[in-house]
Amino acid sequence: MGGIFIFKYQTKPVPYIDAINPPVGSPGEVVVISGRNFGKTRDMSYVEFSGSRLTASSYLSWTDNTIKLVIPSNVQNGLVIVGKGKLRSKPAFFANITDIPVEVQNDVSQTSTPVIAALKMDNAPLSLNKAWVGDLLTIEGNNFGDSRGQSKVYFNADFGGRDYIPSTPELMMPVWEDDFGYEYWTNSEIKVRIPDGAVSGYVVIETPSGLSNAFEIQLDERGGHKKFSGNNKMFLVQYTVDVADVVTKEPSTITLRCPVPVIGPSQREVELVEVSPQPVLENYQKTLIHQLAVDKNLMNRTYFTQSFALRVNEINTEINERFLSLKNDSLSDVLYALGTRSDELIPAENEKVVTLAATICKGEKHPYRKAKLIYNYMINNYTIEDKFRKNDANPLDLLERKSGDAYDFAVIYTALLRAVDVPAFADCGILVSPDLSAKNHMWAEFYLSGIGWVPVDVALGAGMTYNNWDEEVDVKTYYFGNLDAHHIKFSRGINSLKPFAQDNKIVVRPRSFAFQSFWEESSRATDKYSSFWSDPIVKGIY
């Protein structure tokens, strides 16, 4: 009898998910899971979302091939599994619409082009030389659309000239979502923050119905402004990941979180031109997501490839220190908090960092002078190492060792700035040489009211070995406030990701080409596997 019992148990049909409809939903909606071998009744069977089993009140009906349930309020993005006793289905994927960027459609009945009637600040008409980069601006008019959707607001920028050319918003600077630039949008009123890189000229609104009139705006530029003139390059960048030697006792999933290049003032055009295989999501939490589902041990290699085309502009910052503002209210509260506090990357509240920052700045009040004092201190007192240290090396070691790599320099410079209340972020990506070879690299940026984000590459300023495109550049002077067009940015600050399930195993890669809390995750059934990430390579330059 024992042999018969074991035979029957081994041949029990495993639950199998064919589809989840809808695959993207919000709490309270009904989801239908279609498949087979679920069992005629639920009994002790269950559905698991992101590692959490649903409670009994979530189920509406249960048959052998269909499960209907209500999405609970605390559901997270992640893997869905149907369990029946000790048997578990191959996972499927579900996304909570509240956590995923989705296109918000404008009102298709809107047929009139947008019209700007007035610009205001603090409910008063905008006067000359009053507005700064970062200030909150109210745009009044009509036909803006009841919600923003994919509509945008553009300002003039200095790309070697300030002329507004009708029907070419791509030559202007958009308001940046990453800087929390859009605060309010209705059909007749928009509130936006004047974006990093804007200069005096015109404001234009683009909706599905067309472009608005160009409305003149004058900004206070006595303290200086940013230029994106000079060199700009179009790069084709590719990196790959391969996974092999997967050992698992039951169906499992390996998820890759592949960084996507940052879109911003100096890197406004980024396009995914080739990807293989097709990813689960192309841009989720600033990553491209691949998933490998494995039913049993898999020794063969699976390759994942992504290629991006992107244009990078050189940044030159003209600063007149005499007229710079001391105010911090031209930065959104959220962005100010993110740029001045400690996080898992930046140890801004470390006692040694706080003490050193105060010693360097010696009571200095102005953010620009604080940033320059810290920069000069670092390039004159610390030695830059060309090779990256071990992944588990602590960047705080720089304070004692007096030497470190580009990662240490960028992290500690940012931490020192934050410790003296200067908003700053560490940036990460690759640095391209004239022979098109690329190396992983890190630098920083700090915020000045009226100017925007000012780039600083402390490692290059300290003399890091680099085959520069322009041998006549004085690196110590140039890389405080300027950045060449050969820095390709994959992340700005730490991208704090959450695993799809709490008990998933994660893999971190601290000194790579992006700042991410982790790069890979595998479900609990995965015993082990091997993976290899290539560093990005430049396939072409145009």
Phi, psi and omega in degrees: 000323180298320180295320179296319181298316180295320180298316181294321182294320183290337183258011176297137182292133179280136176302145181221128179265122174273318185200154171240126184229117359278153178285342177233124182210181180232159181307137180097343179280159177269132178243137178248122176258117181255145179173221180204161177066030178281337186102146184292329176229160183290315180049243180262008178286169187202164170241138183240126175250121176051041176086357180247129178281139179287149177281165184301328183290348182281339188272131176263318178202159183213119172231181184294335183233003180214132174236126175248132182211163177259131180292122180289165186292334184260016183293143179244162173299144175155202187272143178246132181226138172259125181246140177223101187064233179271357181269137180229141181287164167295136186290149170243175185243138176226143179236135174281121187298337180286345181249006185234135178292122178232151181287125177264117185282136173286164179295113184291344180283347180288120182240348182272141178289151181292149181229124175267126181255327184199156172241135182222153170229132181054040177064017177238151179304141182289124179258165181297145175056034177251320185279143177242159168302129182100343180292152178276121185245136175258125178252121179252146180169221183205161175065032178281339186101145183290337175218159187290317185056236178259011178291157183218157173247134183239150174233158174297148175223164182262092175255044184094008180172163185242011183293133173273124179250114182308144176070018178228065178296341179295345176267007179245177182255120179281160170291136189263124178292324180295340175263015180054045187285332180264118182250336186197138181212120171227179182295336184238357182210135178230137173244120180225157172267133181300123194283156171306128180098353181286150175224173177301143181160250184223156172248136180224142175248133177245123175235174176301341180273352178131191181265145176282177168295155177271118184255127186291142176218139176247127178254153176281106182248019181297331179279350180122184177199175180257140175247144174240027179277184180083215187289139167217148186228146171254118183250149167248113187242138182222143167218159185230160173225135173235141182237137181205175174056046180279126177242122182212146180272339183208172181308134183216169182225137173246128183244131178252130177255093187269122182298143176249135180305145182288141171259125182196189187306318183264358183219066191275340183245112177226125182226131173280108187262340180204135176211138181209130353288181179297127183285162174293317177220137183275329180209087180237119183053042177063026175224158172258130188250120170253146174228138177243112178266129185236124178276328180209179183310135182230110182269331182294152179278140173245127185255138177236124185233137175221135180235137182235140170255129182210146179255133182239130178258147170290144177249127172236126181251120175263121185232129172251095189305328184299327186253010179290148181270148175268351187287152178246000187279005176268012176239137181301150182301320181295313182292324177298317179296316180297326185271358182233356183253167174287150172214189185291348177257318189253113181274061187292338183259006176298137186301318180294322179294314181298316181295315181295317180300317179294323179293318181294315187277335173049048177083002178302137184259332188277129183300325181294314181291325175300313182298321182287322177299316180293319178300310182297321179299314184292315183288341180264344186242346182240146179259132180272136177258132183289325182268144179288142175285177181298151184303326183270007179293141182270124180299337177295343176303333182304325184293331180262316184288334184066015175210153181186179181263185183299326177299311180299315183297315182293317182293314183289321176300315179297318180297317179297320177297313180298326181295337177249026169069030173255117180301131184205153175226148168270138180248155183216143179179225179228156178243124187258131178267166181302332178277009179072008170286151183228149176225147176298142186207157179225144177213200185210172174209144176231162189255135172236125176300135181088344180246309184114209183273122184259122182281146177217124175249092185293323181298313178292323177297330180276358175102022176303137181296125182202130178282084188293147178288334181234103185290345183274357182288133170276100190299324181297322180276316188296315189277011165252098179106350180228157178211130181287174184272022183244009172264113178256119189265126176255342176203149176238107187074179182283132174265099184277108182257157176243134177299153179292337175220143186296329183265011175293149176271137183241158177235130179250155179219081192297318187251057180246210186263011175206151174268104177227147179294329171202165185241334181222153169216147178227144182293163189296340180285344182283117179284312179194163175195168176242147178217151177221124176258125173281152169287152179300142175239152179265113182275342180186161177221137187230000000 
